[in-house]
Amino acid sequence: MRNKKYDTILFDMDGTLIDSDPMIEESFNQLCDLYRDGKRFTKEEVIYFSGPPIRETLAKYFPNIDTDFLYSEFHRICLPLYKTHVFPFPYCYEVLENLQKAGFKLGIVTNKQHGLTEVALQYLHLDKFFSVIVGLNDVSRGKPDGEGMKKAISLLNGNKVIYIGDNAIDYESAKNANIDCCLVRWGPRELGSNVNPTFFINSYQELEDKLYE
């Protein structure tokens, strides 16, 4: 029987567990048509809207519109798109099932709102794997602050912990919480030369072996 390197695995949501880029792109296209005179963002711009808190992105790119109103509009637009524009990454379900059976404690730490995270997990039938979700509205400071990580670790009573993410914000958040970090390589976002996680993976099929001695 193999020895586990970790007892607790925390996951990012967008870009790590689920491919939500099509949903984010379509949501911003509709926002631009309504509130930016139809001036849409390029795909290269939109891919970096995944990661930071969405409210910050809206305030930055729609400076002349009330952020609270636009935040409400974004959620009105994006919610139905979760059924058609969001997908789990290949082998995500199977690997999570194996990890749960092996006794790993699984949680989510995300800059997405808690309720919307639950909706996405339910649509994709991933909700049964996670006993703890820490969303943006569950903390006073979102990622890259380590507060969310520390809260999830406390709730799960974690000891040896690793965070699985897809971008530099995830790496910095894990670093700030003083835990190991794995970054996935399948996303379109550039990571930068200063991002040095504990290890990378190219697919979920690679993850399991990395978690054991």
C-alpha positions as CSV (number, residue, x, y, z in Angstrom):
1,M,0.0,0.0,0.0
2,R,1.4,3.4,-1.0
3,N,2.1,6.1,1.5
4,K,0.3,9.4,1.0
5,K,2.3,12.6,0.8
6,Y,-0.8,14.6,1.8
7,D,-4.0,14.0,3.7
8,T,-5.9,17.1,2.4
9,I,-6.2,18.3,-1.2
10,L,-7.7,21.8,-1.9
11,F,-8.8,22.7,-5.4
12,D,-9.3,25.9,-7.3
13,M,-12.5,26.0,-9.4
14,D,-12.3,27.8,-12.7
15,G,-9.6,26.6,-15.0
16,T,-8.7,23.7,-12.6
17,L,-11.8,21.6,-12.0
18,I,-14.0,23.1,-14.7
19,D,-13.5,24.8,-18.0
20,S,-15.5,28.0,-17.6
21,D,-13.7,30.1,-20.2
22,P,-16.5,29.7,-22.8
23,M,-19.1,30.9,-20.2
24,I,-16.9,33.8,-19.1
25,E,-16.3,34.9,-22.7
26,E,-20.0,34.7,-23.6
27,S,-21.0,36.6,-20.4
28,F,-18.6,39.4,-21.2
29,N,-19.7,39.5,-24.8
30,Q,-23.3,40.1,-23.7
31,L,-22.2,42.7,-21.1
32,C,-20.2,44.5,-23.8
33,D,-23.2,44.5,-26.2
34,L,-25.4,46.0,-23.4
35,Y,-23.0,48.4,-21.6
36,R,-19.9,48.9,-23.8
37,D,-21.4,50.0,-27.1
38,G,-20.8,46.5,-28.5
39,K,-17.0,46.8,-28.1
40,R,-16.1,43.3,-27.1
41,F,-12.8,42.1,-25.6
42,T,-10.5,39.8,-27.5
43,K,-10.1,36.2,-26.5
44,E,-6.6,37.0,-25.3
45,E,-8.0,39.6,-22.9
46,V,-10.9,37.5,-21.6
47,I,-8.9,34.5,-20.6
48,Y,-7.2,36.6,-17.8
49,F,-10.7,37.6,-16.4
50,S,-10.7,34.1,-14.9
51,G,-8.8,34.1,-11.6
52,P,-9.2,37.6,-10.0
53,P,-12.5,38.4,-8.2
54,I,-15.0,39.2,-11.0
55,R,-16.1,42.4,-9.2
56,E,-12.6,43.8,-9.5
57,T,-12.6,43.0,-13.3
58,L,-15.9,44.7,-13.8
59,A,-14.8,47.8,-12.0
60,K,-11.6,48.0,-14.0
61,Y,-13.1,47.5,-17.5
62,F,-16.5,49.2,-17.0
63,P,-15.4,52.2,-14.9
64,N,-18.4,54.4,-15.9
65,I,-21.0,51.9,-14.7
66,D,-22.0,51.1,-11.1
67,T,-20.1,48.0,-10.1
68,D,-22.9,46.6,-7.9
69,F,-25.4,46.9,-10.8
70,L,-23.0,45.3,-13.3
71,Y,-22.1,42.5,-10.9
72,S,-25.8,41.7,-10.7
73,E,-26.1,41.8,-14.4
74,F,-23.1,39.5,-14.8
75,H,-24.7,36.9,-12.6
76,R,-28.1,37.2,-14.4
77,I,-26.3,36.5,-17.7
78,C,-23.9,33.8,-16.6
79,L,-26.1,31.7,-14.5
80,P,-28.1,30.0,-17.4
81,L,-24.8,29.6,-19.3
82,Y,-23.5,27.1,-16.7
83,K,-25.7,24.5,-18.3
84,T,-24.3,25.0,-21.8
85,H,-20.9,26.7,-21.5
86,V,-19.1,25.0,-18.6
87,F,-17.5,21.6,-18.7
88,P,-15.4,19.4,-16.3
89,F,-11.9,18.7,-17.5
90,P,-11.1,15.2,-18.8
91,Y,-10.9,12.5,-16.1
92,C,-11.7,15.0,-13.4
93,Y,-14.7,13.0,-12.1
94,E,-12.9,9.7,-12.2
95,V,-9.8,11.0,-10.3
96,L,-11.9,12.8,-7.7
97,E,-13.8,9.6,-7.1
98,N,-10.5,7.7,-6.6
99,L,-9.1,10.3,-4.3
100,Q,-12.3,10.2,-2.2
101,K,-12.2,6.4,-2.0
102,A,-8.6,6.6,-0.9
103,G,-9.5,8.8,2.1
104,F,-8.1,12.1,1.0
105,K,-10.0,15.1,2.4
106,L,-11.2,17.3,-0.5
107,G,-12.1,21.0,-0.5
108,I,-12.4,24.0,-2.8
109,V,-11.0,27.5,-2.3
110,T,-12.1,29.9,-5.0
111,N,-12.6,33.5,-5.9
112,K,-16.0,32.6,-7.1
113,Q,-19.0,33.2,-4.9
114,H,-19.9,30.3,-2.6
115,G,-23.5,29.9,-4.0
116,L,-22.4,30.0,-7.6
117,T,-19.7,27.4,-6.9
118,E,-22.3,25.1,-5.5
119,V,-24.5,25.6,-8.6
120,A,-21.6,24.7,-10.9
121,L,-20.7,21.6,-8.9
122,Q,-24.3,20.4,-8.9
123,Y,-24.7,20.9,-12.7
124,L,-21.5,18.9,-13.3
125,H,-22.3,16.3,-10.7
126,L,-19.1,17.1,-8.8
127,D,-20.7,18.3,-5.6
128,K,-20.5,14.9,-3.8
129,F,-16.7,15.0,-3.6
130,F,-16.2,18.1,-1.6
131,S,-17.0,18.5,2.1
132,V,-15.8,22.1,2.3
133,I,-16.2,25.1,0.0
134,V,-14.6,28.4,0.7
135,G,-15.8,31.1,-1.7
136,L,-15.0,34.8,-2.1
137,N,-17.9,35.8,0.2
138,D,-16.7,33.4,2.9
139,V,-13.5,35.5,3.6
140,S,-12.5,39.1,4.1
141,R,-9.7,38.8,1.5
142,G,-9.8,36.7,-1.6
143,K,-6.9,35.0,-3.3
144,P,-3.9,35.6,-3.6
145,D,-4.3,36.1,0.2
146,G,-4.0,32.9,2.1
147,E,-7.0,33.4,4.3
148,G,-9.3,31.1,2.3
149,M,-6.7,28.3,2.3
150,K,-6.2,28.6,6.1
151,K,-10.0,28.6,6.6
152,A,-10.4,25.4,4.5
153,I,-7.5,23.7,6.2
154,S,-9.1,24.5,9.6
155,L,-12.5,23.2,8.6
156,L,-11.0,20.0,7.2
157,N,-8.6,19.6,10.1
158,G,-5.9,19.2,7.4
159,N,-2.3,18.5,8.2
160,K,-0.3,17.8,5.1
161,V,-2.0,20.0,2.5
162,I,-1.6,20.7,-1.2
163,Y,-3.5,23.2,-3.4
164,I,-4.3,22.4,-7.1
165,G,-4.7,25.5,-9.3
166,D,-4.1,26.9,-12.7
167,N,-2.6,30.4,-12.5
168,A,-0.1,32.7,-10.7
169,I,-2.8,33.8,-8.2
170,D,-3.3,30.2,-7.1
171,Y,0.5,29.8,-6.7
172,E,0.8,33.0,-4.6
173,S,-2.2,32.0,-2.5
174,A,-0.7,28.6,-1.6
175,K,2.6,30.3,-0.9
176,N,0.9,32.8,1.4
177,A,-0.8,29.9,3.3
178,N,2.6,28.0,3.5
179,I,1.3,24.9,1.7
180,D,2.4,23.0,-1.4
181,C,1.0,23.8,-4.8
182,C,0.4,21.9,-8.0
183,L,-0.4,23.9,-11.1
184,V,-2.2,22.4,-14.2
185,R,-0.7,23.0,-17.6
186,W,-3.8,22.7,-19.7
187,G,-5.0,26.3,-19.4
188,P,-4.3,29.1,-21.9
189,R,-2.9,31.6,-19.3
190,E,0.8,32.4,-19.1
191,L,2.2,31.7,-15.7
192,G,5.5,33.7,-15.7
193,S,9.0,32.7,-14.8
194,N,8.6,33.5,-11.1
195,V,5.9,30.8,-10.6
196,N,7.5,27.7,-9.2
197,P,5.0,25.3,-7.8
198,T,5.8,22.0,-6.1
199,F,5.0,20.3,-9.3
200,F,3.0,20.6,-12.6
201,I,0.6,18.2,-14.2
202,N,-0.5,17.9,-17.8
203,S,-3.7,16.0,-17.1
204,Y,-5.7,14.7,-14.2
205,Q,-4.4,11.2,-14.9
206,E,-1.0,12.4,-13.7
207,L,-2.2,13.8,-10.4
208,E,-2.7,10.6,-8.4
209,D,0.8,9.3,-8.7
210,K,2.1,12.7,-7.6
211,L,0.2,12.5,-4.3
212,Y,2.0,9.3,-3.1
213,E,5.5,8.6,-1.9
